[in-house]
Amino acid sequence: MRIAILADIHANLPALEAVLADLRQVKTGLVIVNGDIVNRGPSNREVLERLLELASSKEGQALAPGGFWFTLGNHDDLLVKWAQRDPMLAELYHDPLFAPTAWSVAQLPQAHLDWLGRLPFQVAIAELSQQAFGLDKAQGMGERMLLRATHGSPRHYREGYDEHQLGTLDEISQSFPARLLVGAHTHRPFLHQLEQALVLNSGAVGAPFNGDVRAQYAVVEIEPNRLQVEFRQVPYDLQAALQAYYDTGLMEEGGLGAEIFYHETRTARSLLMPFWFWAEAQGRPRDWEAWRLYQATHPERFA
């Protein structure tokens, strides 16, 4: 069984198209789109419509005879909750860093938001039948699977697999046993072998945070006595992706949040959370003045 794992597209259409073109050469049997399809980037509607088209077309069947499967990412869920004016987000509705979220919601028709709201928390592949199916967050605890894909971990979609999670991976594997645990969220590729499971983070298609601006995803080949992972890096038209911030109106309407996401895409580095923590440590509001001072203080992050 040959499976492609795509995650963290973040509304970057040129990056997605480059990966889809690469998939035509890779020839996988099944594609899992592992969350964070939308937000941050400028092409929310276009990315969603492209994926929905593939999921129900002959082109998609040719790319992935086993189908396209999707999980819910934290940014997908954020847009759904934002559109519903969820009171849990009350502190964010007037935060200038979240102006791109309001803009992204406005780009999507209700049918797209409804589809995002129905996405499963997990996509699992049964060990015996090798059939894929969707699961909610707490489903399948203790049941061994061939593969479990979640945007973060099966416990929370913000619990991404990386070197900082090594102390919890055994615990996750025991609660949600699988031969292969697949996550995303951190925007950085990661691979770690446990006694009972291989843990994989596929990296990010649309907004990598490892200093490599290419679109990144993973291909997994699972056989009875072999499990092979290939991390793929695909060049794409980065300038077109950056220009779309201006052409769509995101840069103008998204304010400081859009400016930060633009530079994250340009540099393939995480900037939002480092700036957030820096501003808190400095006792400064997260505004344009603080952002310019942060840029001057940390020029290496913007090279």
DOPAPA-465869 format. One line per 10 residues: their letters; for each residue x, y, z of N, C-alpha, C. Coordinates in steps of 0.02 Angstrom, whole numbers, plus 50000, padded with zeros to 5 digits. Layout:
BEGIN
a> X Y Z X Y Z X Y Z | ...
***
This chain:
BEGIN
mriailadih> 50042 49940 50000 50000 50000 50000 50044 50062 50000 | 50031 50106 49953 50070 50167 49945 50025 50227 49958 | 50043 50269 50007 50000 50323 50031 50038 50389 50030 | 50006 50441 50004 50034 50509 50007 50001 50547 50064 | 50042 50582 50103 50017 50622 50159 50031 50695 50144 | 49977 50735 50136 49982 50807 50125 49952 50842 50186 | 49985 50894 50209 49958 50931 50267 49979 51004 50264 | 49945 51045 50303 49963 51115 50310 49971 51150 50242 | 49920 51143 50201 49918 51178 50136 49909 51252 50147 | 49868 51270 50195 49857 51340 50215 49843 51387 50156
anlpaleavl> 49796 51365 50114 49771 51409 50060 49826 51433 50013 | 49877 51392 50002 49931 51407 49955 49920 51365 49893 | 49886 51394 49843 49867 51357 49783 49927 51337 49741 | 49976 51381 49727 50033 51358 49686 50071 51299 49718 | 50077 51299 49784 50111 51243 49817 50070 51179 49810 | 50005 51183 49818 49962 51124 49810 49966 51097 49739 | 49962 51141 49689 49965 51117 49620 50031 51083 49604 | 50086 51109 49632 50151 51078 49621 50153 51008 49651 | 50124 51000 49710 50123 50934 49741 50078 50886 49702 | 50022 50910 49678 49978 50867 49638 50013 50844 49574
adlrqvktgl> 50051 50889 49543 50090 50870 49484 50142 50818 49501 | 50174 50825 49559 50223 50776 49581 50190 50708 49595 | 50129 50710 49621 50093 50647 49636 50081 50606 49573 | 50075 50640 49516 50063 50603 49454 50124 50559 49437 | 50182 50580 49460 50242 50540 49449 50251 50486 49503 | 50230 50502 49563 50240 50457 49620 50193 50397 49617 | 50131 50409 49595 50081 50356 49585 50066 50319 49651 | 50033 50354 49695 50010 50324 49758 49941 50295 49749 | 49922 50252 49796 49856 50222 49793 49804 50261 49831 | 49825 50301 49879 49779 50337 49922 49812 50401 49945
vivngdivnr> 49773 50455 49952 49799 50519 49976 49762 50539 50039 | 49799 50556 50091 49770 50584 50152 49790 50657 50156 | 49740 50701 50158 49752 50773 50168 49741 50786 50242 | 49796 50795 50278 49795 50790 50351 49788 50858 50386 | 49737 50895 50367 49718 50954 50405 49753 51018 50386 | 49724 51074 50409 49745 51142 50394 49749 51155 50319 | 49692 51144 50288 49684 51157 50217 49682 51232 50205 | 49651 51268 50251 49636 51339 50240 49669 51383 50294 | 49659 51449 50284 49683 51502 50329 49758 51513 50322 | 49781 51571 50344 49849 51595 50336 49862 51620 50265
gpsnrevler> 49849 51580 50215 49863 51598 50146 49804 51631 50111 | 49813 51651 50047 49764 51693 50013 49712 51657 49970 | 49720 51592 49959 49678 51558 49909 49634 51505 49941 | 49596 51525 49991 49554 51478 50028 49503 51442 49984 | 49464 51481 49949 49411 51451 49908 49440 51409 49852 | 49493 51434 49820 49522 51398 49764 49552 51331 49785 | 49585 51330 49842 49615 51268 49866 49561 51217 49884 | 49509 51240 49920 49455 51195 49938 49420 51167 49876 | 49406 51210 49828 49371 51186 49768 49414 51138 49729 | 49479 51149 49727 49524 51103 49692 49523 51034 49725
llelasskeg> 49525 51032 49790 49526 50968 49825 49458 50933 49821 | 49404 50971 49826 49338 50941 49820 49327 50913 49750 | 49353 50948 49700 49349 50924 49631 49387 50858 49624 | 49447 50855 49652 49486 50793 49647 49452 50735 49682 | 49421 50749 49739 49391 50695 49779 49333 50661 49742 | 49306 50694 49690 49247 50666 49657 49255 50662 49581 | 49317 50664 49556 49327 50666 49484 49371 50608 49460 | 49371 50598 49395 49415 50548 49365 49488 50566 49374 | 49503 50630 49372 49572 50651 49384 49595 50629 49453 | 49553 50639 49503 49570 50618 49571 49576 50543 49577
qalapggfwf> 49532 50507 49543 49535 50434 49545 49599 50408 49513 | 49622 50443 49461 49685 50423 49429 49744 50437 49475 | 49741 50493 49512 49795 50508 49559 49795 50462 49618 | 49736 50444 49642 49730 50404 49703 49670 50357 49697 | 49680 50297 49669 49624 50250 49661 49588 50235 49726 | 49624 50239 49783 49593 50228 49848 49557 50288 49876 | 49560 50343 49840 49523 50403 49860 49564 50454 49897 | 49534 50513 49904 49561 50568 49945 49525 50567 50012 | 49563 50566 50066 49536 50566 50133 49561 50628 50170 | 49518 50655 50214 49533 50720 50246 49524 50715 50321
tlgnhddllv> 49567 50752 50358 49557 50760 50430 49548 50834 50445 | 49522 50847 50505 49510 50915 50528 49573 50944 50560 | 49596 51001 50535 49652 51036 50566 49626 51093 50611 | 49671 51118 50653 49649 51171 50698 49629 51235 50661 | 49660 51250 50604 49641 51310 50566 49575 51299 50529 | 49562 51237 50507 49497 51222 50477 49442 51232 50529 | 49453 51205 50588 49405 51211 50642 49397 51284 50664 | 49452 51322 50663 49449 51393 50682 49401 51431 50636 | 49406 51419 50570 49361 51454 50524 49289 51435 50536 | 49276 51372 50549 49207 51350 50562 49180 51384 50625
kwaqrdpmla> 49219 51383 50678 49197 51413 50741 49191 51490 50734 | 49236 51520 50695 49233 51592 50685 49168 51611 50649 | 49151 51573 50598 49089 51587 50561 49028 51580 50605 | 49031 51535 50654 48976 51524 50701 48976 51574 50759 | 49028 51617 50761 49037 51665 50816 49038 51628 50883 | 49078 51576 50885 49084 51535 50945 49109 51579 51003 | 49074 51580 51060 49095 51622 51115 49165 51604 51143 | 49189 51544 51130 49255 51525 51152 49310 51568 51119 | 49294 51599 51063 49342 51640 51026 49333 51714 51040 | 49294 51732 51090 49275 51802 51101 49335 51848 51105
elyhdplfap> 49390 51826 51135 49449 51869 51143 49486 51880 51078 | 49471 51840 51027 49508 51845 50964 49473 51888 50912 | 49408 51900 50919 49371 51934 50866 49396 52004 50852 | 49428 52036 50900 49453 52104 50889 49529 52107 50894 | 49562 52049 50893 49635 52046 50893 49660 52057 50821 | 49701 52109 50809 49723 52122 50740 49762 52065 50708 | 49792 52022 50748 49828 51965 50719 49781 51914 50689 | 49717 51918 50707 49669 51870 50680 49625 51900 50625 | 49643 51959 50601 49606 51987 50544 49608 51941 50482 | 49664 51905 50468 49662 51859 50411 49611 51803 50420
tawsvaqlpq> 49596 51784 50482 49545 51732 50492 49477 51757 50472 | 49460 51818 50493 49396 51848 50473 49393 51854 50397 | 49447 51875 50366 49450 51882 50293 49440 51813 50260 | 49473 51762 50286 49468 51695 50257 49397 51668 50261 | 49364 51678 50317 49295 51656 50325 49251 51689 50272 | 49262 51753 50259 49221 51790 50211 49231 51765 50140 | 49286 51730 50126 49298 51705 50059 49261 51640 50044 | 49235 51607 50097 49207 51540 50088 49131 51540 50091 | 49098 51507 50044 49025 51499 50050 49008 51452 50107 | 48946 51455 50129 48925 51414 50186 48934 51339 50173
ahldwlgrlp> 48926 51318 50110 48934 51247 50094 49005 51223 50108 | 49055 51266 50095 49124 51247 50110 49136 51244 50185 | 49109 51291 50222 49116 51291 50295 49081 51229 50325 | 49023 51211 50298 48988 51152 50322 49030 51089 50309 | 49062 51086 50250 49104 51028 50234 49163 51024 50282 | 49195 51080 50296 49250 51080 50344 49227 51056 50412 | 49167 51077 50432 49141 51059 50497 49124 50985 50503 | 49118 50950 50448 49103 50878 50450 49165 50834 50446 | 49224 50864 50440 49284 50824 50432 49298 50782 50495 | 49321 50720 50486 49336 50678 50544 49401 50701 50577
fqvaiaelsq> 49406 50685 50641 49467 50702 50679 49524 50657 50659 | 49509 50593 50645 49560 50544 50625 49540 50512 50559 | 49589 50493 50520 49580 50445 50466 49621 50384 50485 | 49588 50327 50488 49622 50265 50508 49617 50215 50451 | 49667 50171 50448 49666 50115 50400 49670 50051 50441 | 49620 50008 50432 49617 49946 50471 49674 49900 50451 | 49700 49864 50501 49758 49822 50488 49740 49762 50445 | 49683 49731 50456 49666 49671 50419 49636 49686 50351 | 49586 49730 50348 49553 49743 50284 49589 49795 50242 | 49632 49835 50273 49667 49891 50241 49619 49941 50210
qafgldkaqg> 49560 49947 50240 49510 49995 50219 49517 50059 50262 | 49508 50117 50230 49513 50180 50266 49443 50202 50289 | 49441 50238 50346 49378 50264 50372 49394 50321 50420 | 49344 50363 50433 49352 50420 50477 49330 50404 50547 | 49363 50435 50596 49347 50426 50667 49344 50493 50702 | 49305 50496 50755 49305 50555 50798 49366 50552 50844 | 49374 50605 50884 49435 50613 50925 49448 50554 50971 | 49398 50531 51008 49409 50480 51059 49395 50410 51034 | 49378 50402 50971 49362 50335 50946 49425 50294 50933 | 49417 50229 50940 49470 50183 50922 49526 50178 50973
mgermllrat> 49515 50202 51033 49566 50196 51085 49576 50121 51101 | 49637 50100 51101 49652 50030 51116 49644 49983 51058 | 49617 50005 51002 49609 49962 50943 49667 49973 50896 | 49705 49921 50882 49764 49928 50840 49743 49939 50767 | 49775 49987 50735 49764 50002 50665 49829 49996 50626 | 49823 49991 50561 49882 49994 50519 49911 50065 50520 | 49867 50115 50517 49887 50185 50514 49833 50228 50548 | 49856 50279 50583 49811 50331 50609 49841 50398 50587 | 49801 50437 50553 49822 50504 50533 49778 50555 50569 | 49811 50601 50604 49776 50657 50637 49818 50719 50625
hgsprhyreg> 49786 50777 50624 49824 50837 50611 49878 50848 50664 | 49861 50838 50726 49911 50840 50780 49924 50769 50803 | 49893 50750 50858 49893 50681 50882 49820 50660 50891 | 49807 50596 50904 49737 50576 50917 49708 50608 50980 | 49750 50639 51021 49725 50671 51082 49705 50744 51071 | 49741 50778 51026 49726 50849 51014 49758 50870 50948 | 49721 50911 50909 49748 50929 50844 49804 50981 50847 | 49820 51006 50906 49878 51050 50913 49938 51014 50945 | 49933 50950 50956 49988 50911 50986 50028 50879 50929 | 50069 50919 50896 50106 50894 50838 50165 50851 50857
ydehqlgtld> 50181 50803 50815 50238 50759 50827 50303 50794 50808 | 50348 50801 50856 50415 50827 50843 50461 50807 50900 | 50523 50832 50898 50572 50813 50949 50553 50836 51019 | 50507 50884 51024 50486 50908 51089 50433 50863 51121 | 50406 50816 51082 50353 50772 51107 50378 50702 51123 | 50443 50691 51124 50469 50623 51132 50444 50590 51196 | 50435 50629 51249 50413 50601 51312 50341 50577 51313 | 50301 50598 51265 50230 50579 51264 50213 50529 51208 | 50259 50515 51164 50243 50473 51106 50224 50402 51126 | 50259 50373 51175 50242 50306 51197 50172 50303 51226
eisqsfparl> 50155 50355 51264 50088 50359 51294 50034 50363 51240 | 50046 50404 51189 49998 50409 51133 49992 50343 51097 | 50049 50310 51085 50048 50246 51050 50011 50192 51088 | 50017 50193 51154 49981 50143 51195 49906 50155 51195 | 49885 50218 51196 49814 50234 51195 49783 50225 51126 | 49821 50241 51074 49797 50238 51005 49845 50196 50964 | 49846 50130 50975 49897 50088 50942 49889 50086 50867 | 49945 50090 50833 49946 50085 50760 50017 50069 50738 | 50023 50038 50682 50090 50026 50655 50123 50091 50635 | 50083 50139 50610 50109 50204 50589 50064 50259 50616
lvgahthrpf> 50092 50304 50656 50057 50363 50680 50079 50423 50638 | 50031 50456 50605 50047 50511 50559 50017 50575 50586 | 50058 50627 50592 50035 50692 50614 50063 50748 50570 | 50048 50810 50590 50071 50869 50553 50077 50926 50604 | 50049 50983 50589 50040 51041 50634 50103 51082 50646 | 50161 51051 50656 50222 51088 50670 50254 51117 50608 | 50232 51095 50549 50258 51119 50484 50331 51097 50474 | 50352 51044 50508 50421 51020 50500 50420 50943 50496 | 50455 50914 50448 50458 50840 50444 50491 50811 50506 | 50468 50751 50523 50493 50718 50583 50480 50643 50577
lhqleqalvl> 50527 50603 50601 50520 50530 50599 50552 50501 50662 | 50515 50458 50696 50541 50429 50758 50513 50359 50766 | 50558 50311 50780 50538 50242 50789 50526 50226 50863 | 50466 50204 50878 50450 50177 50944 50453 50101 50941 | 50446 50070 50998 50448 49996 50999 50390 49967 50959 | 50330 49998 50965 50271 49970 50933 50246 50010 50873 | 50276 50068 50859 50250 50110 50806 50304 50155 50777 | 50295 50173 50714 50335 50225 50684 50294 50289 50685 | 50325 50344 50707 50290 50409 50713 50317 50455 50658 | 50271 50484 50621 50288 50524 50562 50253 50591 50563
nsgavgapfn> 50291 50644 50549 50262 50710 50533 50281 50725 50461 | 50232 50737 50419 50244 50743 50347 50271 50810 50325 | 50273 50860 50371 50293 50927 50351 50235 50964 50319 | 50249 51023 50291 50196 51067 50266 50201 51077 50191 | 50144 51074 50158 50140 51089 50087 50147 51165 50075 | 50107 51204 50112 50101 51275 50096 50140 51324 50138 | 50165 51301 50196 50199 51348 50241 50250 51311 50284 | 50303 51284 50254 50354 51248 50293 50388 51294 50343 | 50411 51264 50399 50447 51302 50450 50517 51274 50461 | 50545 51242 50411 50612 51213 50419 50664 51248 50376
gdvraqyavv> 50648 51308 50352 50695 51347 50312 50698 51327 50238 | 50658 51278 50218 50656 51255 50149 50589 51277 50119 | 50591 51324 50072 50529 51354 50046 50490 51307 50000 | 50518 51251 49981 50483 51205 49937 50423 51173 49972 | 50373 51154 49932 50315 51119 49959 50337 51049 49981 | 50317 51029 50041 50342 50967 50070 50285 50920 50090 | 50293 50857 50074 50245 50806 50094 50281 50739 50099 | 50244 50687 50117 50276 50622 50128 50238 50568 50090 | 50276 50517 50070 50248 50458 50038 50268 50398 50080 | 50219 50357 50097 50230 50299 50141 50213 50237 50102
eiepnrlqve> 50256 50187 50106 50243 50122 50076 50241 50071 50132 | 50184 50038 50140 50174 49990 50193 50165 49920 50164 | 50208 49875 50183 50205 49805 50164 50205 49763 50228 | 50189 49698 50224 50186 49657 50285 50248 49661 50328 | 50307 49662 50298 50369 49661 50337 50413 49722 50324 | 50383 49776 50297 50423 49834 50280 50380 49897 50282 | 50409 49949 50309 50375 50014 50310 50426 50066 50290 | 50415 50098 50234 50463 50146 50206 50431 50215 50200 | 50468 50266 50221 50445 50336 50218 50491 50376 50173 | 50463 50413 50128 50501 50459 50085 50475 50530 50095
frqvpydlqa> 50518 50575 50117 50500 50646 50121 50515 50678 50054 | 50466 50712 50026 50474 50743 49960 50471 50819 49966 | 50514 50853 49928 50517 50926 49926 50507 50948 49854 | 50456 50988 49842 50436 51004 49773 50442 51080 49762 | 50485 51101 49716 50488 51173 49699 50420 51197 49671 | 50402 51258 49686 50341 51286 49659 50351 51361 49648 | 50302 51393 49618 50307 51465 49603 50294 51505 49666 | 50346 51515 49707 50339 51551 49770 50318 51623 49757 | 50344 51655 49706 50327 51724 49693 50252 51732 49677 | 50224 51683 49642 50152 51685 49628 50112 51680 49693
alqayydtgl> 50135 51637 49738 50101 51629 49802 50104 51693 49843 | 50162 51727 49842 50169 51789 49879 50129 51845 49846 | 50128 51848 49780 50090 51900 49746 50015 51894 49760 | 49993 51832 49771 49922 51821 49784 49899 51855 49848 | 49945 51866 49896 49926 51903 49956 49902 51973 49938 | 49932 52003 49887 49913 52070 49866 49853 52067 49818 | 49854 52021 49770 49802 52019 49719 49733 52003 49748 | 49731 51963 49800 49666 51943 49829 49639 51993 49879 | 49681 52040 49902 49660 52088 49953 49677 52066 50023 | 49707 52007 50031 49724 51984 50099 49774 52030 50133
meegglgaei> 49825 52053 50096 49876 52094 50127 49847 52160 50152 | 49801 52188 50113 49771 52252 50132 49723 52245 50190 | 49681 52193 50187 49629 52185 50238 49652 52145 50298 | 49704 52105 50290 49727 52062 50344 49775 52095 50392 | 49799 52154 50375 49841 52192 50421 49904 52156 50443 | 49920 52164 50506 49983 52136 50533 49984 52060 50529 | 49928 52028 50541 49927 51955 50536 49946 51931 50466 | 49920 51964 50414 49937 51945 50345 50010 51958 50331 | 50036 52014 50356 50107 52030 50348 50151 51974 50376 | 50133 51949 50435 50173 51895 50466 50167 51831 50426
fyhetrtars> 50107 51813 50404 50098 51752 50365 50136 51756 50299 | 50137 51814 50269 50174 51826 50206 50248 51810 50217 | 50277 51836 50270 50348 51824 50283 50362 51753 50305 | 50315 51721 50337 50324 51650 50353 50328 51609 50288 | 50285 51624 50240 50287 51589 50176 50351 51605 50138 | 50372 51667 50140 50432 51689 50104 50496 51658 50131 | 50500 51651 50198 50562 51628 50229 50560 51555 50250 | 50501 51524 50249 50492 51455 50275 50515 51450 50347 | 50498 51501 50386 50513 51501 50458 50451 51521 50498 | 50446 51494 50557 50393 51514 50603 50408 51584 50630
llmpfwfwae> 50360 51630 50624 50369 51698 50648 50314 51721 50695 | 50253 51697 50685 50197 51720 50725 50207 51706 50799 | 50219 51643 50816 50225 51626 50887 50289 51653 50919 | 50346 51652 50884 50405 51686 50914 50392 51760 50927 | 50359 51795 50880 50342 51865 50892 50294 51872 50950 | 50244 51829 50954 50194 51831 51007 50229 51825 51075 | 50272 51775 51082 50306 51764 51146 50355 51821 51162 | 50389 51846 51110 50436 51902 51120 50399 51964 51145 | 50341 51979 51114 50303 52038 51134 50279 52031 51206 | 50258 51971 51225 50237 51960 51294 50295 51970 51343
aqgrprdwea> 50353 51943 51325 50411 51950 51368 50433 52023 51375 | 50423 52062 51321 50442 52132 51322 50388 52177 51352 | 50330 52148 51367 50274 52187 51393 50246 52235 51341 | 50248 52216 51277 50225 52259 51223 50160 52232 51193 | 50118 52276 51168 50060 52252 51129 50083 52222 51063 | 50045 52176 51037 50063 52144 50973 50038 52189 50916 | 50075 52243 50904 50054 52291 50854 50111 52303 50804 | 50099 52349 50757 50149 52362 50705 50215 52388 50733 | 50212 52429 50783 50273 52456 50812 50315 52400 50842 | 50282 52354 50878 50318 52298 50908 50346 52252 50853
wrlyqathpe> 50307 52242 50801 50329 52199 50746 50392 52227 50712 | 50394 52292 50700 50453 52323 50669 50513 52318 50715 | 50503 52325 50780 50558 52317 50827 50582 52246 50829 | 50535 52199 50825 50553 52128 50823 50595 52112 50761 | 50575 52140 50704 50613 52130 50642 50684 52157 50649 | 50690 52217 50680 50756 52247 50689 50799 52208 50738 | 50766 52178 50787 50802 52141 50839 50825 52072 50815 | 50786 52043 50768 50800 51975 50744 50805 51973 50668 | 50853 52009 50639 50857 52011 50565 50871 51943 50534 | 50903 51898 50572 50920 51832 50545 50858 51791 50527
rfa> 50802 51806 50560 50741 51768 50545 50709 51788 50479 | 50730 51845 50451 50699 51871 50391 50744 51868 50330 | 50803 51839 50338 50851 51836 50283 50825 51791 50228
***
